[in-house]
Amino acid sequence: MFAALNRVLALLFVVVTLTKADTVSAQIISEPTTFLSVEQSYGLTEYVNIEIRDEVVGGCWTNANSVGARAKLKFEQNDVDVIDYKPYFTSPFTYYVLIVAVGFRTDSGLCAGQISVANKFISNSRYGEYNNIEKFLVRGLVTNFRRMNVITSSTNFNNQISDFVYGAISELVAKITSARRDPEVQRMKSVLPRFLDTPLTEEQIDEITSGN
């Protein structure tokens, strides 16, 4: 209980600022601020939440579950933990992998569609705080990796989507593995160790704050 409460308090006192679509800034109240590039940001990935959006109709895609399981295994084989929930707190070490397939079967029986794989993180961009004016916080998801492809088939997309997603995830994992060796990435993790713990769920936060 007390360990979890300390984690919550620590998270509240650490300011993590993610700025622009092409840089990541880790700022802990005082200067100096260290800016990380897109390539470096891959190395921050410790946890991923995988979401599959199946918008394919006409029986053109029937193995979504196995595609997700294969992606999950690839991450776990490379020391990236897969979580099946959205964490309560924003963390620089938690990323969101979105796999989206759209498609339909034409009147002639041909399946036509598109598959995409994206890696996203939550960005909190602050404006005005250094100019002694009203401060604004803009929050949203920033994509640092995306691959997509148009697909067609006379039967279904199963093999095409499975191969494409696995290839994209493999490329992403290679970027993560390489960037983890970066000195600035390693230093950020050493400065923000509490963020490396398994992300807390909303239910866990409610339990901690209620004292149960």
Sequence and secondary structure as in RCSB ss.txt:
>XXXX:A:sequence
MFAALNRVLALLFVVVTLTKADTVSAQIISEPTTFLSVEQSYGLTEYVNIEIRDEVVGGCWTNANSVGARAKLKF
EQNDVDVIDYKPYFTSPFTYYVLIVAVGFRTDSGLCAGQISVANKFISNSRYGEYNNIEKFLVRGLVTNFRRMNV
ITSSTNFNNQISDFVYGAISELVAKITSARRDPEVQRMKSVLPRFLDTPLTEEQIDEITSGN
>XXXX:A:secstr
 HHHHHHHHHHHH   B  TTTEEEE  SSS  EEEEHHHHGGG  EEEEEEEEEE TTS   HHHHHHHHHHHH
HTTT EEESS  SS  TTEEEEEEEEEEEE TTS EEEEEEEEEEEEEEEEESTTTTS  EEEEEEEEEEEEEEE
EEESS SHHHHHHHHHHHHHHHHHHHHHHTT HHHHHHHHH GGGGS    HHHHHHHHHT 
